[in-house]
């Protein structure tokens, strides 16, 4: 009698635990699913269904490869091999999934193995990093655009002790790699003597008036000469209420050369035009 009571009590506790797991699994904010060894999706929670834009009923019974971007399907096969063939206890990967509305969701995937009634399943948590990925892609596009336009971005603190800058900033001055540090004095070290005073006047305007603009010539590390345009403005950091200076540095050598060619052409043309006129007057 006592043995039967213990069995009934064990089953009750087991079912109670299972109900609690189902509730936690279904309601947790972390997108989760349970998969079998052939990558069939056996169970999903509300968070995963919402992420992909389907109902749980539409997803359950399908294969994870049905939602995988083509270039990332091999990653899922790597997970399958590691977990079920090589019996690695857990596996991580970063992949791209297709939503129902055909937009993309980037996720960090962590899968651990567990056994139930002698069968091994995979419990997977998917961390949505779409926002982070979109930000990275935007930054890459911006960097490419700035590189092609020969424009770099800089930021200085109020003390003007250190200049934070984009990777292509130091390249404009002829450095093959970004320098460890950069300050106002580093600009002065490259500027022509007749441009240095104008540059420091521009910096004074930046601190007092809140904006500045400067064009001048620099000598690069390889001895070549370039024209640069330096501009900036003063802004208040919303998080710290501290002021900082933001701006751009551009390589305008090509445009300056074109201006010079134009001026030379006009000067020569004007001289050639005046010569026959002078002869006629004579």
N, C-alpha and C positions, 0 to 999 in steps of 0.2 A: 504493500500500500504506500509506504513511504517512498519507495523507488519510483512508483508511478507519479506521485506528487512532485518529485524532483524533476522528472522528465517534463511534466506539464509546465512546471515553473521555469525550466530552462527554455522551453519553446516559447513561452510567453515573453521572457526577457529577450530572446533572440528576435522575435517579431517586433518587440518594442524598439530595440536597437535599429532594426531594419527600417522601421517607420521614421525614426529620428533621422537616420542617414538620408532617406528619400526626401524628407522635408528640407534638411540642410542643403542637399544637393540641388534641389529644385529652386530654392529661394536665394541661394548665395549669389552675390554680385559678380563672382568670378565665373567667366564662361567655361563650362566644363562638359565633358562627354565621356562615355564609356565605349571602348571599341574592342572588337575581337581581333584575332590573329590575322584575318584577311582584310583588316581595315574597314570592316563594316561598322557603322555607327549604331550601337544598340540603344543608347539612351543619351539624351541631351537635357540640359537645364534651360530655364527661361532666359538666362543671360546670353547663352550661345545662340538660341533661336532668335533673340532680338538683334544680336550682332549681325547675323547673316540675313535677317529679314524674312525668315520662314517660320512656320509653326513647328513645334517639336514633332508633330505627327508627320509632317512633310520630310523631315530630316532623318528620323529614325528608320533604319532599314536600308539606307543608302550607303554608299562608300565615301570615305573622306576625299578620295581622289576626284569625286564628282564636283567638288568645290575648289580643288587645288588649281592654281595657275599652272599652265603647261610646263614652264621652266622650273617649277618647284615640285613636280610629282616625284622626281627621283629622291628628293629629300624624305618624302614619306616612306618610300621603299627602304631607305637607309634606316629609318626608325623601326620599320617592320623587321628588318634583318637583325638589328641590334637587340631588340627586345625579345623576339620569339625564337630566333635561330641561335644567337650568341648569348642569350639570357642575361643581357645587361639589365640591372635592376631599374634604371631610369634613363631617360634620353631627352635631350633638349634640341630644339631647332627653331629657326626663324623663317617663316614662310608667308606667302601671300595667298589669300582666299578670295573667291568670287562670291559676292553677295547676290541676292535675288534680283536686285535692281541693276546688276552688272557693274556696280562700283567695286572697288577693291578694299579689302581689310587686311592690314598687316598684323601679324600676331607672333608673339613669343610663345612657343609650345613646350610644355613640360609634361612628360608621360611617365607614370610609374606602373609597375606590374602588380597585380594582386590575383589571388586564386579564389574561386568560388565553386564548390562541389567538384573539385579536381580540374576545372578548366581555368586557364590563365587569360585574364583580360587586362586591358590597358585603361587606366584612369588618367584622363588628359585635362590639363588646365590651359586655357588659351588667354594670354594677356594681350589686350588690344593696344597696339602701339601705332595705330594708323596716324594719329595726330603727330607723333614724333617723326614718323617716316615722311609725312607730307612736309613737315618743317625742314627736314634734312634735304629733301628734293628741291624745295624752294631756295634754300641756301646755296645748293649746288648750282642751280640755274642763275641765281644772282651773282655768284662768284664767276661763273663763265661769262656772263654779260659784262661784268666789271673788267675782267681780264681782256676781253675783246675790245672794250672801249678804252683800255689803258687807264682805268680809274680805280683807285683804292679808297678804302674807308678808314678813318682814324677816330680815336676818342681819347681825350685827355682829362685827367682829374683837375681839380681846382688849383692845385699847387704847381701844375705844369711839370711835374717831376717825371712822369712816365706817359708814353704814348702807346695806347693799345691800337693795333692796326690789322688790316686784312693781310693775307699772305702775300699778295702781289705788291704791297707797299714798298718793301725793301728792294724788290726786283727793279723798280723804277730807277733806283740809285745804283744799280749794277751789281747788287749782291745776289749770288746764285741761290742762297738760302736765307730765310728770315733770321735777323739778328736777335740775340737773346734779349737785349734791351734797346729802347729808343727814347730819346728825349729831345727837347727843343735844341739843345746844343748840337745834336747830330745833324739837324737840318743846316745849321750854321756852318758846319764843317764841309758841306758840299756846295754851298751857295757861292756865287761869284761875289767878290768884295763889294762891287757897286750895287748888289742886290740885297746884301745882308741887312743893311740899315732899314730898307723898305720892309723886309720880312719881320723884323722885330717891331717895327711900327704897327704892322698888321696884327701881331700878337697882342700888343698893348690895346688896340681897338677891340680885339676879341674879349679881353678881360674887362674893359671899361664900358664899351658900347654894346657888347653881346654878339658882335658879328665881325667878320673880316674877309678880305679877298686880296690875293696877292699873286702876281706872276713874276717869274724870274728864271735865271739860268743857273744850272748846277753842273758840277763836274762829277761824273760817275767814277766808280772804282777802277774801271778800265781806261780812264782818261777821256772818254767821249763826253760831249757836251749836249745837254738836253734843256728844254724849257719845261717848267712845271707850273701848274695853277693850283694854288692852295686856298681853300675857302672853308669857313666854319661858322658855327653859331653856338650860343650859350643856351643850355636847356637845364631844367630842374628835374632831378630824378624823383618820380612819384613815390617810390618806395622809401627812400632815405631823406628826401627833401634837400639833398645836397645838389649843388650845381656841377655840371660837367660840360665839356666842350666837344662837339661832334662836327665832323666835316669830311671833305673829300680831298684827295690829292690826285691830280691828273697829269699824264704825260702829254703835253700839247706841242711837242716838237714838230710834228708833221704840219699842224696848222700854222705854226710860226714860220716854218720854211716856205709854205705856200704863200703866206702874206709877204715874205721877203721877195720871193720870185715875182709876185704881182707888182710890188713896188719897183723892183729892178726893171721889169718890163715897161711899166709906165714911164719910168725915168728915161730909159733908152728910147722909147717911142717918142716921148716929148722932145728929146734932144734931136732925133732924126727929123722930126717935123719942123722944128725951129730952124734947122740948118738951111734947107732950101728957101724958106721964107726970108731969112737974113740975106741970102744970096740975091734974091729978087729985089729986095730993098736997096741993096748996094748997086 
